[in-house]
């Protein structure tokens, strides 16, 4: 899942980004409201963590603009994305202003990072893109809550990126995923790899699946287009 973090306090932003990344989220970090708006114009997010006091475009106006995005705008696909606001303003009037602007939750600084993660997970569960309890494809089983994968009840030992790639393939079914599309889903804008990296990860997944008895073509190459499960 992809999260946009909008926070101009670099130390705090890096701390939040680190724990989100550790929990397998793809994180894009924007340091002001205008930069964040440029990103929602081109990328679909599963959640936005938004500071209120931001340069150029503050969090209240950003949220209002997002909720009123027109259907002819690329931001329209993010118009209903769950938004969690972060702020040092803790009066009832400030909270009402944030919620009225379209925020789904409101956390005041200072806050506990573990509580913040719990609130983000709760928003994601309530959203239309909520994580499924389990995913399966034939004898392949994935548990998104624990990041565990099995084939015929035998454990697959996967790196975090291998797990994320396999989860994306399973949740996409027979839809073909291009290498550029996979990169867009699984890597942040600041950490974009070469497309050959996807080929390497696919090769690693195939080898690990084959070692547990899966057919050679469990992950199918659609020449000139990308990959899908067979």
MOMO-V596593 format. One line per field, one symbol per residue. ss: DSSP state (A for helix, B for strand, O for the rest). A space follows every 50 residues. Layout:
# MOMO-V596593
ss=???
This chain:
# MOMO-V596593
ss=OBBBBBOOOAAAAAAAAAAAAAOOOBBBBBOOAAAAAAAAOOOOOOBBBB BOOOOOOOAAAAAAAAAOOOOOOAAAAAOOOBBBBBBOOOOAAAAAAAAA AOOOBBBBOOOOAAAAAAAAAAAAAAOOOOOOOOBBBOOBBBBOOOOBBB BOOBBBOOOAAAAAAAAAAAAAOOOOBOAAAAAAAAOOAAAOOOOAAAAA AAAAAAAAAAAOOOOOOOBBBBOOOBBBBO
